[in-house]
Amino acid sequence: MGLKVFIVEDQFIEANDLKLILESAGHSVCGIAKSVDAALDLLATVRPDIVLLDIFLKGPKTGIDLAPVLSRAKIPFIYISANSDPATLDAAKTTKPDGFLVKPFKKQDILVALDIAIYRYQSATGQALLHVQPPETAGQRKPKEFNEIIGSSDKLLQALELVSQVAPLDTTVLILGETGVGKEGIAKAIHQISRRKHKPLIKVNCAAIPPGLIESELFGHEKGAFSGASDRRIGKFEQAQGGSIFLDEIGEMPLETQTKLLRVIQEKELERIGGRSTIKLDIRIIAATNRNLYKEVGAGKFRIDLYYRINVFAITLPPLRERVDDIQELADYFLKKHARLSQNLPKKIEPGALAKLQKYPWPGNIRELENVIERQIILTPSNAISCFDLPEGPTGLDVNFPDPMKTDNQKHLILSALAKSNGKVSGKGGAAEILNMPAPTLVSKMKKLGISWRFVSG
Ligand SMILES: Nc1ncnc2c1ncn2[C@@H]1O[C@H](COP(=O)(O)OP(=O)(O)OP(=O)(O)O)[C@@H](O)[C@H]1O
């Protein structure tokens, strides 16, 4: 059974397009209004399940003026707007919408936004609209696409159910969860289940790229785009052509880059830095963060329009302390994995030691569990592990201290910065400034990585 949708939109063609999209998906449209006053008149006679609400309308009042009326009547609503001016978006945000779509949008964006809005609304109010089934997990078995994701707790299966629903579509997915919960594994699974699986999945760790280089990393540059750009560089978005891009730690992206990213996502095209031609993109975006992006929006660190673009379909992965049922399976998996790597027989964990693992709060989640097990294997000469040496309180282990240079491609990043600074290491415009690190640290990293002084001009 479909939803009863009410449309508030002053453009006839757009309202009609929306109607066709909704009806083709089995929903019904119980009214269309061009102004707030017309909407109020009609809403006195019909009770929709949800309202699609344009911001700028005919007459003096805006969709933002109608929002509190809808909230009081307990009718969920999604803003649909072409307007991304910050003051309007901020005002819209304070009305707590159930979704936000930025025009232009695709049919699938609308349908997914409706499902999510209703699902969120039902979870928040407990008021069932009956049309959307929350994922069922009782007694359910894990699909084989998730063989590499260990665990079978209800909370994990609920998240995997959402993954199965969204993966085959081209919808943007936002994966949320604390550090080490397995967000990257989920991004890989989404790509693998999608029609894009034979094309690349390109990962970008937004926290690991120095702010001065992030744009050329993402969007590429032409030869001569800036001093030191001696070759054309194809950015990560282009490398992902036909496939998916995984924007990890998206909450760390500098505001200026967010503006460009929003454009790329909206227009589905980009220009390399210094380039004149426009390159059409066919990519699926998967983003992840361990931050509360909504709070970042409030603090002015994340653009609200990008937030809604990215947050089309969010999947939250539970922390390990809420998946106690999975700890034994995960521990056995890591025991076998490390036995295989060291060509030994796996050790067993005694019940008392397992109980200790199950009581620990795991601030670093699965990554921390794997580290603890690996360490204990080394420290235990016998075949059975009878005890784990775990810190009493939260360990601080793996808690957000992103080291901008902790990447496999340090050398590449340093060389790119040197190319951009024309070989200058310290001072204004120098590589150290671009990389946002003290010059002596950079010099010592260069020595370690064998980057020759020959390269450096001053
Ligand atoms: N369900 C799982 N089964 C097996 N291994 C897992 C599972 N989830 C995570 N891991 C392992 O735990 C480690 C951390 O996972 P991952 O890097 O995906 O976490 P993350 O949420 O992306 O962390 P961060 O926010 O720090 O980037 C990886 O080594 C991964 O292989």
Ligand as a Chemical Component Dictionary entry (heavy atoms), coordinates in Angstrom:
data_LIG
# 
_chem_comp.id                   LIG 
_chem_comp.type                 NON-POLYMER 
_chem_comp.pdbx_formal_charge   0 
_chem_comp.three_letter_code    LIG 
# 
loop_
_chem_comp_atom.comp_id 
_chem_comp_atom.atom_id 
_chem_comp_atom.alt_atom_id 
_chem_comp_atom.type_symbol 
_chem_comp_atom.charge 
_chem_comp_atom.model_Cartn_x 
_chem_comp_atom.model_Cartn_y 
_chem_comp_atom.model_Cartn_z 
_chem_comp_atom.pdbx_ordinal 
LIG N1  N1  N 0 32.223 -7.446 11.049 1  
LIG C1  C1  C 0 33.552 -7.553 10.904 2  
LIG N2  N2  N 0 34.121 -8.730 10.702 3  
LIG C2  C2  C 0 35.445 -8.829 10.606 4  
LIG N3  N3  N 0 36.302 -7.837 10.690 5  
LIG C3  C3  C 0 35.788 -6.650 10.870 6  
LIG C4  C4  C 0 34.399 -6.426 10.974 7  
LIG N4  N4  N 0 34.172 -5.117 11.136 8  
LIG C5  C5  C 0 35.384 -4.538 11.153 9  
LIG N5  N5  N 0 36.347 -5.449 10.997 10 
LIG C6  C6  C 0 37.776 -5.168 10.986 11 
LIG O1  O1  O 0 38.002 -4.140 11.949 12 
LIG C7  C7  C 0 38.918 -3.180 11.453 13 
LIG C8  C8  C 0 38.270 -1.818 11.460 14 
LIG O2  O2  O 0 37.258 -1.768 10.464 15 
LIG P1  P1  P 0 37.070 -0.487 9.529  16 
LIG O3  O3  O 0 38.380 0.099  9.155  17 
LIG O4  O4  O 0 36.123 -0.882 8.463  18 
LIG O5  O5  O 0 36.348 0.461  10.569 19 
LIG P2  P2  P 0 35.830 1.924  10.358 20 
LIG O6  O6  O 0 34.509 1.973  11.013 21 
LIG O7  O7  O 0 35.916 2.280  8.911  22 
LIG O8  O8  O 0 36.865 2.753  11.202 23 
LIG P3  P3  P 0 37.328 4.304  11.054 24 
LIG O9  O9  O 0 36.136 5.146  11.423 25 
LIG O10 O10 O 0 38.420 4.410  12.080 26 
LIG O11 O11 O 0 37.795 4.475  9.654  27 
LIG C9  C9  C 0 39.334 -3.635 10.072 28 
LIG O12 O12 O 0 40.563 -4.337 10.192 29 
LIG C10 C10 C 0 38.228 -4.590 9.665  30 
LIG O13 O13 O 0 38.678 -5.590 8.806  31 
# 
loop_
_chem_comp_bond.comp_id 
_chem_comp_bond.atom_id_1 
_chem_comp_bond.atom_id_2 
_chem_comp_bond.value_order 
_chem_comp_bond.pdbx_ordinal 
LIG N1  C1  SING 1  
LIG C1  N2  SING 2  
LIG C1  C4  DOUB 3  
LIG N2  C2  DOUB 4  
LIG C2  N3  SING 5  
LIG N3  C3  DOUB 6  
LIG C3  C4  SING 7  
LIG C3  N5  SING 8  
LIG C4  N4  SING 9  
LIG N4  C5  DOUB 10 
LIG C5  N5  SING 11 
LIG N5  C6  SING 12 
LIG C6  O1  SING 13 
LIG C6  C10 SING 14 
LIG O1  C7  SING 15 
LIG C7  C8  SING 16 
LIG C7  C9  SING 17 
LIG C8  O2  SING 18 
LIG O2  P1  SING 19 
LIG P1  O3  DOUB 20 
LIG P1  O4  SING 21 
LIG P1  O5  SING 22 
LIG O5  P2  SING 23 
LIG P2  O6  DOUB 24 
LIG P2  O7  SING 25 
LIG P2  O8  SING 26 
LIG O8  P3  SING 27 
LIG P3  O9  DOUB 28 
LIG P3  O10 SING 29 
LIG P3  O11 SING 30 
LIG C9  O12 SING 31 
LIG C9  C10 SING 32 
LIG C10 O13 SING 33 
# 
